[in-house]
Amino acid sequence: MYDVIIKNGLVFDGLGNKPQAIDVAIKNSQIVGLGDFQKQKAKLEIDANKKFVSPGFIEINTLADRDCSVIRYPQAANFIVQGVTTVIGGASGASLAPIVSGSIDYLEKWVDSSKININWRSVAEFLEYLTQKQLGVNFGMLVSWAILRNDFTHREFRLLSREEKEKLKFLIKQSLLDGALGVAFGLGYEEEQVVSVEEILEIADVVKEHNGYLGFGLRNEAENFIASVQEVGEVATKGAIPVEIYQLKTLGEQNHLNFSEGLKIINEVNQDKELLNFDISPYNVASSPLLTLLPDWAAVGGRKVFLRNIQDEALKKKIIQDLKQKKYNYHNLIIAESQSIPWFIGKTLDQLASDFGLKEEEVILKILEIGGANIKVINQSVSEENTKEGFMSEYSLISSGAGFYEINDSYTHLSPPQAFGAFPRFLGEYVREKKIYSWEQAIYKLTGKPAFKIGLKNRGLIKKGYQADLVVFDPDKIEGRATFRNPWQLPAGIETVLINGVVALDKGRLNTIRAGKIVK
């Protein structure tokens, strides 16, 4: 007898082929049959009449390790309700392993790392820790170059010595052998401003030997957006290695016109072989630590150095001047998380500026001074036109760029709306309503394509012998209902989610069983 049979659905294989009206048989966590199983019996039979059956969606860019939510909220409920079955951590150069010095204080801009009990050092030990903790979704990771590098430089703004490079390359090699999928860089953060293309290419050689890939947060998403895309393109071309750009976007209205030029650069890099991809969210909302809005020089050295800087009146004036020159839409910022001053949460920067009797740029420093470096904000700052243009690219993937959230956690912080709605919104708005893709093309972009990019084995397709990561959804009802002002609304249309053959979502209701596996 089979464990599960999904009957009467329209099945999409994840390769972009036309769907078939067939049944899917599952046993011992794997897909064991595709065809006519109408007369066969199973412990659980799922009627998918008038529904689509798809491989589970793959999130290539989660911040679940950067904000430690993979530890705090292991069920990953916000992803399961969207039909996501596999997520990849380490995005933008912030991972929880390996840890040379025994500390993750590099993460202080995102989370209070002092409250995290670290009982691992290597990638192997961290992945074993997560295995014992048991996650709700499949989890793989990239290694953070910044965390490793800072363990050697102690946040000094300098180049690496040859001896340091060799030690770091050894650690990268060992991490890949332990199961890491590649290395990620957050070039836009102050700790990596000194990292050169030459340094990256040395690491690329090690990653390439182990069939991994590189992930990048761009060095600049504003006035130097084009040069930043060119830089990553150079790495892909010279390193001849697969590369992913996280959350491709331009910030600042005056820079939105540069987005098309960035796509042209990506097309040119991929002329001979597809190496360079990017992910994008269907929301015009960006989420980030408030600290990262500061000019790079002001935050180099971490929170303690920053706090010293704003006590100096001359430096404080210089920071405010630089913030004004950015011409950022500060007034749209909403405080999403503030661990020490909870009444900040949900307020706009405009409201806080009025409360304190300060200008927008001034109140940013005030908030950081009294609330700490872990304050997070969300902002409507991404061009919808750019988003649609990005979706149209054959080299784009869909992601939320969010961490793990519980369903009923709105009293402690705000989530970005894409944390609960990215994948259903893409399918509902951009596929069903705007028809920029056929269903089979869109599902390929959510499943098979990222699986190939990451190098996942036996996941991402509906194929005999593959793991039974599946989603059953109603194409007429699917939509992401989360909004900028109400980000906790759950999506519609996702009915059943199976992860490794176990039902994680049953008729829209979460099950308590956590069936995720570590992917290496």
N, C-alpha and C positions, 0 to 999 in steps of 0.2 A: 504493500500500500504506500502511496505517496504521502508526503507530509502536507503539501499544499498543491492545489490545482487552481489556476486562475482561468476561468472559462468565459467564453462569449465576448472577449474584448478585441479591440483592434490593436495589434501588437507592432510596436516600432522597435527595430533592432538596434538603434543607436548609431548606425552607419550612414544614415541619410537615405536609405532605401524606402520604397513605398511600403506602407504598413500592410499586415496580413491579418485576416480574421482567423486566428488560430488560438489554441489553448497553450498554457505554460505549466509544465509539471515540475515540482520541486521536491527534492529529498536530500536530507543531510546537508542543508545550507546551499546546495547547488541546483542549477537548472539542469534537469536530467532529460527533459523531453519537450519538443515543440510540435504541435500538430493537433489532431483530433483526439481529445481525451474526454469526450462527452459521456462515455459509458464507464469511464474509470472512476475509482473512488479515492478519496484522500481524507486525512484527519480534518483538514480544513478546506472547504471549497469556497472560492470567492467568485461571485457573479459580477463580471465586468461589462455587462450588456450596455451598449451605447457609451462605453468609456474607452479611454486610451490607456494602453499598458506600455510603460516606458522603462528603460533602465533608470535606476536611481540617479538623480542629478548630482553633479560633482562640483564642489566649491573649491576652486583652486587658490583662493585668497581669503583665508580667515585669520582674524587677529586673536584667536582663542588662547594662544600661548603668550602673546605680547601683553594682554591684559589679565593673564592668569585665569581667565574664565573657564579654560579647559579643566582646571582644578576645582574651581568654585561651582560650576554648573555642568557636571559631566554628562548629563542627559542630552545636552544640545537640543533642547526642545524647539527653539526657534528655527533650527534647520530642518528638523524632522517634519514639522507642520508645512514646510515648503516643498517637501519631496526630496530633500537632499539626504544622501546616504553616505557620502564620503567627503571629508574636508581635509585641506592641506594647511598646516600651520607654518610658522616661521616667516610669514610675509613681511616685506619691507625691512628685513634685517633685524628681527627681534624674536629670538627663540629661547626656550627654557633649558636648552642643553646644546653642546657640552658646557660645563662651568668649571673653569680651571681654578679660580680663586675661591670657589665656594660661595660666591655671592652673585646676585642678579640685580645689583643696585643700578645697572644701566637702565633697567626698566622703570626707574622712579618717575619718569615723566608721564608714564601711563598708569602706574598702579603703585600702591604702597607695598613694595616687595618685602618689607620687614615682617609682614604678617604671613608670609609664605614659608612653610617649613620645608627646607630643601634637604632631601635625603638621597640625592643622586648627584653624580658628576658627569658621567658619559651619556651619550645618546642611547646606548644600549640600556643603561640603568633607568633613564627617564622613560623610555618606551615600555620597559617592564613595569615601572611604577604605574603608568597609565593602563597597562593590561590588568594589573591587580585592582585598580580603581574601577575599571569597566566603564567605557564610554558608550553613549547612546548611538554614535555614528562611527564609521570607519575613520581612522585618523592617520595621516602621514605628515612628515615635517621636513622643512629645510633648515639648515644650520645658519645662524646669524653670524655674519662676518664681523659686525660691529662689536658684539659681545665678546667674541674671541679676541679680536684686535685690542679692545680696551683692557682686557686682562693682562696684556703685555705692556701697553703704553700708559696705563693708569690715567687715561683721558688727556694725556699730553698731546698737543696739536703738532704732530711730527710724523715723519716717514718712518717706516720700519727698517731695522737693520737686516742684513742678510741672514744672520743667525735667527732672528725673530721670525722672519718669513719661513724659514725651513721648519721651525718648530710648529708654526701655525699650519703649514701645509701637511705636516704629519698628523696633526689633530683633525684636519678636514678629512684626510684619507681614512683615518680610523672611524670617524663619524659616519662616513659613507658605508664603510664595511659594517657598521653597527645597524644600518637601516635608514639613514637619512637619504632623502631623494635629491639633494643638491644643496646649494648655498644661496642665501638671499642677502641683498644689499639695500640699505636705506640711505641712498646718497643725498637725500634732502635733509637729513638730520645732521646736527652740528658735528657729531662724532665721526662722520664719514666724509666731511668736506675735503679732507686732505687725501682721501683715497683716489688714486689715479687709475687710468685705463690700464697702464702697465701692471700695476699691482693686481687688478682684477683678472687680467689675462693669465697671470701666474696661477691664480686659484682655479681659473677656468680649465687649465691643463689637467689639474688633479681631478676635477669633477668630470671632465670628459672621459677620462680613463675608466671611470666607474659608471658611465652611461647616465649621469645625472644631468640636471639643468640648473640654470641660474635665474633668480627672480630679482627684480629691481623696482624700488621706489625711485622715481626720477629725482635728479639733483635739483631741478627747479620746474615748477608747474606754472610759473607766471611769465615774467618778461624773458626768461632764458629757456622757455619750453622747447623750442626747436633745437637748440644746441644740446639740450639734455636728451632728447630722443636720438639725435645723431650719435651721442656718446654711447648709448646702449646699443645702437645699431652697429657701431664700430666693434664693440665687444663680440656681438653675435657673428659678425663677418670674419674678423681676425681670429677669433677663438673657434670658429666653426662648431658652435655649441648651441643647443636650444636655449632660448631666453624668453622670459615672461616679464612684461611691464605691468605693474600693479596699478589698477584704477587709473587708466589713462584719462587725463582731463587737463583743462587749462583753468587757472584761477585768475579772476579779475576780468571784467567785461572787455577791457581794452586788449586782452590776450586771446579771446575766444576765436578770433579770425585765424590764429596760428594753428588751430587744431587740424585743419585740412592739410597743411604743409607737413605736420607730423605724420599723418597717415601716408602721405606720399613717400616719406623717408622709409617707413615700414614696408611699403610695397617694393621699393627699390632693393632693400636688404633681402627680400624674399624672392627675388627674380629667378634665381637658379634653384634654390631649395628653401622650403619653409622652415626658418629658424626662429623668427621673431614674432611673438604673439603678444596680445595685451588683453586684459580683462576690463570690464566696464559694468557699471550698475545702471539699472533703468530708473534711478531716482536722481534728481538734480540737487542732491544733498551730499555734503562732505562731512565726515566726522574726524575730529583730530584733538589731540591735547592742546589746550590753550597755549602752553609753553612754546609749541612749535610755530606760532605766529610771530614770535619775536625775531629780530634780525639774528643771523647765525652767530655773530660774534658775542652777543649778549648772553647766550646760554651755554657757550663752550665751557666745559668743566662741571656742568651739572647744576643742581638746584642751589647748593651753598654758594657757588660763585655768582650765580644770577642774583641771589638775595643781597650779596655784597654790592653788586653793580648798581642795584636800584636804591641803595642807601647813599650812593655818591650822586649828588645833585647834578653834576656835569654829565655823568654817564646816563643818568635817568633822562635828562633832556635830550640826549643823543638818541636813546632808544625810542622815545616818543616821536622825535623827528623822523626817524627811519620808519616807524609804523605809519605815520601820515603819508610818507612817500610811496608806500605800497599801494595806496588807493584801494584797499580791501573793503568789502561791504561789511564792516564790523557791526553795524546796527542790526543785521539779520541774525547774528550769533545768538544761540540759545544754550544756556548752561545745561549740559546733559548729565554730568556727574561731578559731585563735590563732596568728598568723604568727610571733610572736617566742618564745612559750613553748608548743611543740607538745605537751608532756605534759599540758597542760590539756584537750586535745581528748578528748571522750567522758566527762569527769567531770561529776558533778552538783555543784550549788552546795553541797549538803550534804557531799559528800565533800571538797571544797576547804575548806569551813569547818572540818571536822575536821582536815584536814592542817595548816592554819595556826593552829588553836586560836582561831578567831574565830566570832562570830555571823554569820548569813547576810548581814545588811545591811552589816556591817563588811567581810566578805570580798569583796563586790562592789567596794568602793573599792580594796582591796588588789590584786585581780586587774587592775583597770584601771591602777593605778599601775605595776605591774611588767610587765604584758603589753601595754599600749598601748590606744589607743582603738578599734582595729579588731577587737576580740573580738566574735564573734557567738554568740548562744545560740538554742536552740530549747526550747519549753516547751509542755506540755499544759495550755493555759489557756482553750481555747474550748469553749463549751457545745455538746454534741452535739444537744441539743434545739433550740437556736437555729439550728444548722446545718441541720437538717431543715426547720425553719420557714422559713428563708431560701430553701432550694431550692423550697419550695412557692409562693413569690411569683412572679408572672408577670414581675416586673421584675428578677429575678436572672439573673446570668450565672455561668458556672463558670470558675474560674481557679486557678492554683497559687500565684501571687504569689512565684515563685521565679526564680532566675537560670539561666544555662546551666551544665551540669555534664557532665563526661566520664563514661563508664560505669565505669571502674576508677580512681577518684580518691579512694577512701575513706581512704587512708593520710594524706592531707593535711588533710582536714576532714570533718565530717558534713554531709550535706544534710538539709533538712527533707523528710519523706517525700513531701509533695505534689509535690516537684520531679520525682519519678519515677512518681507514681501518681495524681495528681489526676483526670485525665479518665477513665482506665479504672475507677477506684474509683467515680466517680459513676455510670457506666453499669452496672457490675456490681452494686454494693450498693444504690444508690438507685433504679435503674430496673428491672433484672432481678429483684432479690430483694425490695425493699420496694415496688416498683411505684408510686412516687409520680408517674411520668410514663409515657406510652406511648413507645415507641422513637422515633416520628417527632417527638413534642414535645421529647424530650430532645436529639435530634440538632439540631433547630432552635435550641435554647438554646446549643449548642456551635458552631454554624456560621453559619446565616443571620442570626440575631439579633445576634450581635456584629459581623458584617460590616456590617449596616445601621447599627448604633450608631457604628462607627468611620468609616463612609463609604467602605468599600473598594469598588472597582470591579472587576467580573469575578472576584470571589473569594467563597467562602462558600456557593456553590450548585453543584449538578450541573445544568448548563444549557449548551446549545450556545453556543459562543463564549466560555465562561468558561475561566479557567486550570485546568489539570488538577492541582489539589491534591485528592488523594483518599486515603481510607483504607479498607482491606478488613479487617474484623474478625469474629471468631467470637462471636456473641451469647451462646452457652452457656459460653464460657470466659473472656470478658473480665473482668478484675479488676485492681485496683491492689494489688500485694503488698507495697509498701514500708510499713514500720511506723516508729513513733517510735524503737524501739530498733535496728531494722535498716532504715535508710532507703534502702539501695542495691539492694534487690531489684527486679528489673525486672518490669513488668506482664506479664500473660498475655493472650492473645487477639488482640493486634494483629498481623496477619500481613503486610500490605503497605501501604506508604505511598508515594505518588507526590507529588512537589513539582515543579510546572511540567512535568509529564509525565515526569519522571525518577524512577526507582525509588530511593528513599532507604532503604527498609526492605524486604527481600526475605525472606519466610518467617521473620520475626522477627530477621533479621540485618542490621546496619547496613552500608550501602555507603559507600565513601570519597568518592564524588562529592558535592560540595556544590552544590545546585541552587537555593538560595534567591535571591529577588529583593528589591530595596527597594520598598516600597509607599509611595506618596505620596498 
